[in-house]
């Protein structure tokens, strides 16, 4: 079993996966495994508040909301090709419920809790891979295929960072080095932010970045942090993160991904990222 956990002021975000000796995606088999996983959670003293089926891109899953030891746990589980994925958000009752009392009434969930859940669970998607393409991966050119998967870091967006100061210093360097500044709005909880960050440091995209851009990360927290910078650089978080903003050396916004172009970075083609960076680099380089 593999487990990744990130702790914030609102709670803990967990992502795990474990492999079963079952490769079938048959609906009956999937439900049996999901039922067993639910029963195991409840057998350990958890109280079930809600349970229902969910789907992500047609893939059947199960959502379970529980209360255990004064903690509210919201689990989403999916079985794909014998691998059980679990997404877990654990929060305090006063975060999850308007009156701070655990309830099976979904209408009593706080707006903050539902917004946080939507951002967290909504940031995960399944990428379907072509079997023939998978067999030929070793023969691909460096810029073929989608961006590489990553292991999530805990400090991609340092909590004590001062983005305003970092941007000010980066712009000074950008003038001297004849580069542009690329802002990456997101958070440590955002898997696609980690995927995009890795891609910007590797291969042809990494080469273009090194030659033409200075990269800065702007932490949005739980969607409530550094919003003044979101406004200043004329962008929005409404379509998801990561949000990419390109600044001229003088601090003028030249581009922003207002339509969520990078929200599903894990599906982005390497060649498309290289083309994007090439388009927005300083001309004449």
C-alpha positions in Angstrom: 0.0 0.0 0.0 1.2 3.5 -0.9 0.0 6.5 1.1 0.6 10.2 0.7 -0.7 12.7 3.3 -0.7 16.5 3.4 -1.7 18.4 6.5 -3.2 21.9 6.4 -5.0 24.2 8.7 -8.4 22.8 7.5 -7.5 19.1 7.8 -5.5 16.3 6.2 -5.6 15.3 2.6 -4.7 11.7 1.8 -4.1 9.7 -1.4 -3.4 6.0 -1.4 -3.5 3.0 -3.6 -3.1 -0.7 -3.1 -3.1 -3.6 -5.5 -5.5 -6.5 -5.4 -5.1 -9.9 -7.1 -8.1 -9.1 -9.2 -7.7 -7.5 -12.7 -11.4 -7.5 -13.7 -13.3 -4.2 -14.1 -16.6 -6.1 -14.1 -19.2 -4.0 -12.2 -20.1 -6.8 -9.8 -16.4 -7.4 -8.9 -15.8 -3.6 -8.5 -18.8 -3.3 -6.2 -17.7 -6.3 -4.1 -14.3 -4.8 -3.5 -15.8 -1.3 -2.7 -18.2 -2.9 -0.3 -15.4 -4.8 1.4 -13.3 -1.6 1.7 -16.3 0.2 3.2 -17.0 -2.6 5.7 -13.4 -2.5 6.8 -13.6 1.2 7.5 -16.8 0.8 9.5 -15.5 -2.2 11.4 -12.9 -0.1 13.0 -15.4 2.0 15.0 -16.4 4.6 12.4 -20.0 5.8 12.2 -21.4 6.1 8.7 -23.0 9.5 8.0 -23.5 9.1 4.2 -22.7 6.7 1.4 -23.4 6.8 -2.3 -21.9 5.8 -5.7 -19.8 8.3 -7.6 -18.3 8.3 -11.1 -15.2 9.9 -12.6 -15.2 9.8 -16.4 -17.4 6.8 -16.3 -15.4 4.9 -13.7 -17.6 3.7 -10.8 -16.5 4.6 -7.3 -17.9 4.9 -3.8 -18.1 7.9 -1.5 -18.3 7.3 2.2 -18.6 10.1 4.9 -17.9 8.9 8.4 -17.3 10.2 11.9 -14.7 8.7 14.1 -13.0 10.0 17.2 -14.3 13.5 16.6 -13.0 13.6 13.0 -15.0 13.7 9.8 -13.6 11.6 7.1 -14.7 11.8 3.5 -13.5 8.9 1.4 -13.7 8.3 -2.3 -12.6 4.8 -3.6 -12.2 3.5 -7.1 -11.0 0.1 -8.3 -9.3 0.1 -11.7 -7.5 -2.9 -13.2 -6.9 -4.4 -9.8 -5.7 -1.2 -8.1 -7.8 0.3 -5.4 -7.4 4.1 -5.2 -8.6 6.0 -2.1 -8.9 9.8 -1.7 -9.5 11.0 1.9 -10.2 14.3 3.4 -10.2 14.4 7.2 -11.5 17.6 8.9 -13.0 18.7 12.3 -16.8 18.8 12.7 -16.7 22.6 13.0 -15.2 22.8 9.6 -17.5 20.3 7.9 -20.8 21.3 9.5 -22.5 24.7 9.9 -23.3 24.0 13.6 -20.3 21.9 14.3 -22.4 18.8 14.9 -21.9 15.7 12.7 -25.1 14.9 10.7 -26.3 12.7 7.9 -28.0 15.8 6.4 -25.9 16.9 3.4 -27.6 20.4 3.6 -25.8 21.0 6.9 -22.4 20.8 5.3 -20.6 24.2 5.4 -19.9 26.1 2.2 -16.2 26.0 3.0 -16.3 22.2 3.4 -18.1 21.6 0.1 -15.8 24.0 -1.7 -12.7 22.3 -0.3 -14.1 18.9 -1.2 -14.9 20.0 -4.7 -11.4 21.3 -5.3 -9.7 18.3 -3.7 -11.7 15.5 -5.2 -12.2 17.3 -8.5 -8.4 17.6 -9.0 -8.2 13.8 -9.6 -8.8 12.3 -13.0 -8.0 9.0 -14.6 -5.9 9.0 -17.8 -6.6 6.3 -20.2 -3.5 5.0 -21.9 -3.4 3.4 -25.3 -2.0 -0.2 -25.0 -0.1 0.0 -28.3 1.4 3.3 -27.3 2.4 1.9 -23.9 4.4 -0.9 -25.5 6.3 1.6 -27.6 7.2 4.1 -24.9 10.9 3.4 -25.0 11.1 4.3 -28.7 9.3 7.6 -28.3 11.0 10.9 -29.0 11.6 13.0 -25.8 8.7 15.3 -26.5 6.1 12.6 -27.3 3.4 11.6 -24.9 1.7 13.2 -21.9 3.5 14.9 -19.0 5.1 12.5 -16.6 3.5 11.4 -13.3 5.1 12.6 -10.1 5.5 11.9 -6.4 3.8 14.8 -4.6 6.1 17.1 -2.6 5.0 18.8 0.7 6.8 22.1 0.0 6.3 22.9 -3.6 4.4 25.9 -2.3 6.2 26.9 0.9 3.8 28.2 3.5 6.1 31.0 4.6 6.9 32.3 1.1 6.4 35.9 0.3 5.3 35.9 -3.4 5.1 39.6 -3.7 8.7 40.0 -2.7 9.7 37.0 -4.9 8.0 38.5 -7.9 9.6 41.9 -7.3 13.0 40.3 -7.2 12.3 38.1 -10.2 11.3 41.0 -12.3 14.6 42.8 -11.6 16.4 39.7 -12.8 14.1 39.3 -15.8 15.1 42.8 -17.0 18.8 42.1 -16.6 18.6 38.6 -18.1 16.1 39.5 -20.8 13.6 36.8 -19.6 10.0 36.6 -18.7 8.4 35.5 -15.4 6.1 32.6 -15.3 3.7 32.4 -12.3 2.3 29.1 -11.3 -0.8 29.6 -9.1 -1.7 26.5 -7.1 -1.2 24.6 -3.9 0.5 21.6 -2.4 -2.8 19.6 -2.5 -3.0 20.1 -6.3 -1.6 17.0 -8.1 -1.6 18.7 -11.5 0.5 21.5 -10.1 3.2 19.0 -9.2 3.0 17.4 -12.7 3.4 20.7 -14.4 6.2 21.8 -12.2 8.2 18.7 -13.0 7.6 19.1 -16.7 8.9 22.7 -16.5 12.2 21.4 -15.2 12.8 18.5 -17.6 13.4 17.8 -21.3 12.9 20.3 -24.0 10.4 22.3 -21.9 12.9 22.6 -19.1 15.5 23.8 -21.6 13.2 26.6 -22.9 12.3 27.5 -19.3 15.9 27.8 -18.3 16.8 30.0 -21.3 13.7 32.3 -21.3 11.8 32.3 -18.1 11.9 32.6 -14.3 9.5 30.3 -12.5 7.6 31.3 -9.4 5.0 29.5 -7.4 2.1 31.4 -5.9 0.2 29.5 -3.1 -3.6 29.9 -3.2 -4.0 28.0 0.1 -7.5 26.6 0.2 -8.6 29.1 -2.5 -8.4 32.0 -0.1 -4.7 33.0 -0.2 -2.9 35.6 -2.4 -6.2 36.5 -4.1 -4.9 40.1 -4.5 -2.2 38.7 -6.9 -4.9 36.8 -8.8 -6.7 40.1 -9.3 -3.6 42.1 -10.0 -2.5 39.8 -12.8 -6.0 39.7 -14.3 -6.6 36.0 -14.0 -9.1 33.7 -12.2 -9.2 30.5 -10.2 -12.7 29.6 -11.3 -11.7 27.0 -13.9 -9.3 25.2 -11.5 -5.5 25.2 -10.9 -2.7 25.2 -11.8 -3.2 28.7 -13.3 -0.3 29.9 -15.5 0.4 33.6 -15.9 3.2 35.0 -18.1 4.6 38.4 -17.1 6.9 40.7 -19.2 10.1 41.7 -17.6 8.3 44.9 -16.6 5.5 43.0 -14.8 2.8 43.3 -17.3 0.6 40.2 -17.7 0.9 38.9 -21.3 -1.0 35.6 -20.8 -3.2 33.9 -18.2 -4.9 30.5 -18.4 -8.3 31.8 -17.6 -10.1 28.9 -19.3 -8.4 26.2 -17.3 -5.9 25.3 -20.0 -3.5 23.7 -17.5 -6.1 22.4 -15.0 -5.6 18.8 -16.2 -1.9 19.1 -16.7 -1.5 15.3 -16.3 -3.2 15.0 -19.7 -1.1 17.6 -21.5 1.2 16.6 -24.3 4.9 17.4 -23.8 5.1 18.9 -27.3 2.1 21.2 -26.6 3.9 22.5 -23.4 7.0 23.2 -25.4 5.0 25.0 -28.1 3.3 27.1 -25.4 6.7 28.1 -23.9 8.2 28.8 -27.3 5.3 31.1 -28.2 5.7 33.2 -25.0 9.4 33.3 -24.7 11.2 36.6 -25.5 11.7 36.8 -29.2 15.1 37.0 -30.7 16.5 34.3 -28.4 
